[in-house]
Amino acid sequence: MSHNVLITGGSGYLGGDLLARMGAANLPPYRKLYASVRTAEQADGVRQYGAEPLFFNLKDESEIRTTVIDREITVVFYLIDAVQYEPPLFFIQALSEVKKATGRTVHFLHTTGAKLFSSHADAPTDRPLLDTDPQLYEIQKSQNPKLNVAREGVRTNCAVVEQAEKYGVRGYVFVPCIVYGKSKGFGEPVSTLRQIYMIVRAAKTLGRVYRVDSARPEWPVCHIADNTAAYIELLRKILTDENPSHGKNGYYLASSGSIAWDDLYDAIAAALVKRGVIADGSVTLASEKNVEDMGTALGVPKEMVPVQLGGKCTLSARRAREELGWKPAYPAEHILEAADGEVEWVLEHLRD
Ligand SMILES: NC(=O)c1ccc[n+]([C@@H]2O[C@H](COP(=O)([O-])OP(=O)(O)OC[C@H]3O[C@@H](n4cnc5c(N)ncnc54)[C@H](OP(=O)(O)O)[C@@H]3O)[C@@H](O)[C@H]2O)c1
C-alpha cells in the first residue's frame, strides 16, 4: 500500500467520471487519494469519493513541487489540458524528487487527445496506426502540424515521454477520442469540448447540420464508461506494481473502434429534426461561409471548425486490450444509437 494518488481535473467530464467510478472498481489498496480543485464546491464534490481536495495552481511550478513532495504523491493522473507544455513537466520533476526521497516508483499519466494523432496534426492516416506501434514516439516526433495548437500538443506528448524517461518517472500518454455518454462526475454535465455538443450547437444556430470533409473520414469513438475503465485498469496495474508499458511504449488509446463522421452527423441531424430544432435532416458539405458561421456559433476561429468537427484519425486501440485486459462494453456503432439521447441531453443544457 505504498502509493499516494493525485487525480487532476476531477470537476471535468472525464476526471469527474473517473473519480466517481473509482470507488466501485475494487482497486488494490493505496495510501491516500488526492484530487485537485479550484473552488469550495469542488472540494465538497471530491470529498464524497474519499479524495482529499488540494487547492493549488496547476500551472505554478513551485506549488506543484511543494504539493507533490510534501504529500509524497507517487501517481499523478493529469486530465486538465492536452496541449500546454509546462505543467506535465513540472509534475514529472516533482515526482522524480519523491522517487529520490522515498525510493518508490513514480508514475505520471498525461491525458492527450486523438486529434494529435490525426490529419490535423500531420500524423499518417493512410494506414491503421496502432497505439502499440513501437515507432509511435518517432512518428509523433516527425509530425510537423501547421496548426499551432496541434504543434504544441504533439510537442507536449513527446516531452512527457522524454522527460519522464530522463527523470526516472514512468510516463503514460493516455489518448481519449470522441467520448460520449453522461459523466457520473459532479461537475459540468456537458463538456463544451465534446464534439456532439459542438455539432448540435452549430446546427442550432445555422438551422442545419453541415459536414466539413468530403471524403467520409473516420474517427475513433468511446463510451465514457469504457474510457474510464481504461484509466482504471491502468491504475490497477500501477498500484499492483505490474509494470504496465510506459515511456516510448506507453501510449494507450481508449476506443472500441471507429465510425464515419458522416454517420454521426446523420444521426444528430435526425435527432434534431425529430425535436423540431432543424427542418431538414439532410447533411451537406459546408461552404466557406457556412464554416465561418459555424466558427461564430462555436466561438472559435473558422480555421478551427474542421479541426473540431471532422478530420481523419486512424489510431487504433490495442494496448489497453492486450496489456490491461480492458474490454470495452460498447461497440463503436453504439454512438449512433446513443446520438438521439445525447442530442436531447445537450439541448437541455445548452445555455443559449
Ligand atoms: N472529453 C473528450 O471527449 C476528450 C477527448 C480527447 C481529449 N480530451 C482531453 O482530456 C482532458 C479532459 O477533458 P474533459 O472533457 O474532461 O474536459 P473538461 O470537462 O473541460 O474538464 C477540464 C478539467 O480541468 C480543469 N482545469 C482546466 N484548466 C485548469 C487549470 N488551469 N487549473 C486547474 N484545473 C483546470 C477543470 O476545472 P474547472 O471545473 O475548475 O474548470 C476541469 O476539472 C482535456 O485535456 C481534453 O482536451 C477530452
The ligand as an ORCA input file, in Angstrom:
! r2SCAN-3c Opt
* xyz 0 1
  N     -13.923     14.840    -23.461
  C     -13.394     14.335    -24.567
  O     -14.100     13.759    -25.410
  C     -11.904     14.428    -24.794
  C     -11.370     13.833    -25.939
  C      -9.998     13.910    -26.174
  C      -9.180     14.560    -25.266
  N      -9.707     15.140    -24.143
  C      -8.801     15.849    -23.236
  O      -8.975     15.365    -21.910
  C      -8.819     16.428    -20.963
  C     -10.056     16.461    -20.089
  O     -11.201     16.648    -20.909
  P     -12.631     16.914    -20.308
  O     -13.612     16.670    -21.391
  O     -12.774     16.190    -19.015
  O     -12.536     18.488    -20.035
  P     -13.423     19.412    -19.088
  O     -14.746     18.789    -18.805
  O     -13.381     20.771    -19.660
  O     -12.616     19.400    -17.708
  C     -11.406     20.042    -17.567
  C     -10.942     19.896    -16.132
  O      -9.671     20.551    -15.991
  C      -9.775     21.558    -15.002
  N      -8.916     22.686    -15.371
  C      -8.912     23.338    -16.539
  N      -7.963     24.303    -16.515
  C      -7.397     24.233    -15.290
  C      -6.361     24.961    -14.652
  N      -5.720     25.968    -15.245
  N      -6.041     24.632    -13.389
  C      -6.692     23.629    -12.752
  N      -7.650     22.890    -13.298
  C      -8.007     23.198    -14.559
  C     -11.235     21.946    -14.965
  O     -11.525     22.579    -13.735
  P     -12.766     23.610    -13.587
  O     -14.003     22.722    -13.468
  O     -12.470     24.349    -12.349
  O     -12.792     24.450    -14.827
  C     -11.872     20.566    -15.117
  O     -11.796     19.864    -13.896
  C      -8.621     17.708    -21.801
  O      -7.258     17.985    -21.890
  C      -9.147     17.320    -23.165
  O      -8.508     18.028    -24.196
  C     -11.045     15.081    -23.889
*
